[in-house]
Every structure is written in structure tokens, then in C-alpha cells.
């Protein structure tokens, strides 16, 4: 085959396989022209990146090669066999370290070698990031493969940011971005506050919304620009980007000075890339089956994030974000089959632990739905049928739904906004009728994750609750009904050789209920248990010291709960809240025992408040 034919063949391969098919045709042509193509006989060494870091990326054109990712297993069968379009060598090239792999031709093979400086362009596109994330995810499962773990988000910054004046015309900003090869530009909107201009924001504001190309830069910024501290962990910033559905975040130092900009592509070179890949797959999953495949990866992702130093509270936040993405895509897939039911007509509300962003692997996906005012009852009935289909998709993905009937497909939990507000007033006025106290508790945990951000009913509960002392007392009684305890199962079943303890039922739920009630007393609209406890600190029902201590107790219990559920998942056991005390370390048993004592003591104090004080004395403290 002539050199021209070989180059043309390489260009065809690059256009057909990731990550190179994600770049423009002219980039692929340049890569093909600069590549070196070599032939290898079966058994000949192609690359040994354990001995020396590779400065190139390799692409298989013909034949098959065997690849070893672990230097200690070179005498065994190869870890992977790559054929036409297979790519290798990028880990050593990107890290400039001898991290492997070793590659040997299994059959006669032709392999192209592309200079790494040029090939990097293919790994920072969205599709390229997903390709690299999947590869990194496989490597991260093997502790023998030492890939870099950037400790600070500032470590990802590779160039000075492109800063433009807010009055600069948009077309000039676009030319500057192209000329200097920047993925975005930055303006300072106020001292210490910045906004990003990205390719996406330029297209949206000018092409879609019709602004003239001469519009000032301030008018074409991204709708949301997260701001990260230079010293924070990359995973924290990535989580902020994903939660905001943003393309870029600005990075500032402790004095608020602009340090640089990071984009989603920058995270493709970090161990958190697997998080990015799963979120992107969730956003664009073409079928319910693809959603199931994504959900199966959740436990491994959470485990890796913990192993790479992300705090357990933030890992749980990641999981809540994943669940939100799962629900949104399940709604889109289901309603694609109901074109007569516009999705703009309702809001999906996450309830319970997911509403509080505290869900773990054993948590149910509880939900409610608020329809646009004026939606007829027969139309709402059609929507409920479709919502039942959403529940089925979530169940197929391994998510527990509707365990206690808490689902938006039921009439009780799907109403118009006006009906929700009217029901909230009725529950406050008579908390006994219609399970008003229980419904009030559900409502104040509600968080909209799809549709209009309207929480009028929940705001009504928080704002008007103090005008209903009977409801206040009943809510406290309900909060104290579930007592924190430790040895209940051992007393009831002394013959059991292995003692199990339900950490949710006997420790976490009692604290969650106390925090909800204390926050209502304090007039706090916070959703998370930790924030509710801290907001209630300094009130007449909870001192600042007590609130801080209980917030720490909650975090410790959640961390332990998550860790044991991930262990269950790894062992092939369905994650649950049952801890086998005999299998726990003495330290963990001591932690649970101390936490339960603190929660029980707090419940006793709250019971004293209920018995000996008037509701008029339950007042918020000084604003935090």
C-alpha cells in the first residue's frame, strides 16, 4: 500500500472511531498527514509504556494487538484485544508517566503513531471526554494503575483566561476565542464576580434568540457560570458544573482574583471523568435500556469518588444529582410516546430523602406532581397514566418507587398548583384530618427537579405554620414517635446469632424528623438535614452547640451508611439499611452507639419542650 493510500486509510479510520471522529475533518486530515504508519509481524512489540512514557497515541489500522494494563501480569493473557480503530498509548502520553500499557501484535498488524501534542485535540471534545472517561473508569477499578489525581482545581488550568470588556461586540469576542484557541471568554460583571462566554452561549443568544453579532459581550454570557475556589478539589467543581448544566466555571483565589477557567473538557484528564461520562450518558440515553445500563454504574462511581477523597456528603450529593438526571431522562423518554401531553404542563417534585438531596443506594424515589392551574381532571388522569410508565422505567433501573404510595401517579400526590396551596391551608388548619401532619412533612421536603420552579405550597407551610399551634404540636409529636434506639432487635430476638441494626429506622429518621420540625420552628426553608439543624441553632428549642453536634452526628451516620451499602453492592448484595453488628469494626459500633445516645438525648429535650412550654415560646433565634 502506497503512502498516500495508507494516509487515506488512516483518515477513514479516524473518521469512523472515537475519539478522533469527534473532531473536524480538517483536524483529522492534519493528524493523518503527520502520523507515522508501521507494520508489525505477529509477536513483535508495538509499545512498552511501562518502560518509557509514550509521547504518541496509537491507532490500529489492520490486524489485532494484545494490550496489558498491569505490569505484574505480563506473563498472562492480555487484558484487551484491539482491532481496527483500537486506540492506545494515550494514558502515558497525557500523564507523561510510565503507566503502561504494553502492546504486542497478535497477528500481522499495521499501526499508526500520531504525535501526542496534536492528538490531544481529540480528547477534549465532549465525545472524546466520554471516550477517555470510560477508559479511565476501567483503569480506576485496578489500583495497580496509577493515574494522576489532581488535588486542586487550579491544577487543571493550562492557560491564562481570555478576559474581555463587557462592552466588546460579540463578534470580536468570537474572533478572539478562535484566534487564541480559547473555549470561552470571561467578563467581570462586578468586583470579584465573573461570567463566561462560550460557544454554546454565543450560538444560543445570536443564532437562536436573534441578537445582532455586534451585541455587547455582557448580553451573550452563559446563563449560569459557577465560580470555584482555586484550592477546592476538582470533583467539587465538576459537581457544580453538572448541577448547573454549565459548560465552564471560573476559578478565583482566596482574594477573589481571577485565576483561570475550566471547562468540562478539562476534567477529561482527571479520575472524576467517569462522573462526567455517566452524566452525559444520562442526558442523552436513547432508550430505557440505556438508562438501566447507566444506573448499574452508579455504585462503582460513588465508590471511586470516595476512594479519591471526595467527602461522603458530597458523594451523596453526586448521587442525588444522578437520580435527578435519571428521573428527567425517564420523563422525556416516556412522554415522547405521549405527544398529546405537553411536558410544560407539570412540575415533578422530588420528596423524602431525594428531595433533601440525601438519597443513598437503598432510598426510594418518592415524588409528587404539580400541574398548571386550570388543567382539567380528565387530562390529569391521562398524565397519571404516563407517570405510571415513568415509575416502571425507574423500577427497571433498580430504583425503588411507590413503596408507601408516595408517587405522583396517585391522585393524592398530583394536583394543580392552586389545589396544592388550598390543601396546604387545610392541613395547617386541621392536621388530623386527611393525614395533614404527614402531608405537611412530605411537602416541606419537596424539591422541583423538572418543570417550573414553583414551591408556593411549601413556602406557605413554612411561613404560616406558627399561626397554627395545634399543627406545631402534632408535628412535634409525630417527630418524636420514632425513637432512636440501639438494641431493640437483640431484646426481641435474643436467639439470633447475628444481630442486625436498621440504621435508618432507629437512628437517621428520628434525627431527620427532629431537624425538619426544628427548622419549621426557626422559619428556615432549608431542605438538607444538616442545614436545617444549623439554621435552628440558637432558637429556643435548640442551642447553637446542640445543633452543631447533631449536624455532625448526621454526617457521621450518613458516611457510615453509605460505606456499608457500597460494600454490600460490591459483594452482590442489594444495598439496605440493615447493618450486621458482628461484621462491623469496634470503632464503627462505637460510633453508632454514641450517635444514637446523642439523638435520644435530643429527643428527650424536645419532649420536655412539648410538655412544659407554650408554642408561643418556640421562636426563631437570631438570624444566622
Secondary structure, DSSP 8 states (H G I E B T S, - for coil): --HHHHHHHHHHHHHHSTTGGGS-HHHHHHHHHH-EEEEE-TT-EEEETTTS--SEEEEEEES-EEEE--GGGTTS--SEEE-TT-EE-HHHHHHTS----EEEESSSEEEEEEEHHHHGGGGSSHHHHHHHHHHHHHHHT-TTS-----SSGGGG--S---B--TTSBHHHHHHHHHHTT-SEEEEEEETTEEEEEEHHHHIIIIIIT---TTSBGGGSS-S--EEEETTS-HHHHHHHHHHHT-SEEEEE-TT--EEEEEEGGGGGGSTTHHHHHHHHHHHH--SHHHHHHHHHTHHHHHHHHHHTT--HHHHHHHHHHHHHHHHHHHHHHHHTT-TTS-GGGEEEEE-HHHHTT---TT-B--EEEEE-TT--HHHHHHHHHHHHHHHHHHHHTT-B--TTS--TTSGGGEEEHHHHHHHHHHHHH-SSGGGHHHHHHHHHT-EEEES----HHHHHHHHHGGG-HHHHHHHHHHHHHS---SSHHHHHTTT-SS-EEEHIIIIIHHHHHHHHHHHHHHT----SHHHHHHHHTTBTTB-HHHHHHHHHHHHHHHHHHHHHHHHHHHTT----SEEEGGGS-HHHHHHHHHHHHHHHHHHHHHHHHHHHS-GGG----S--
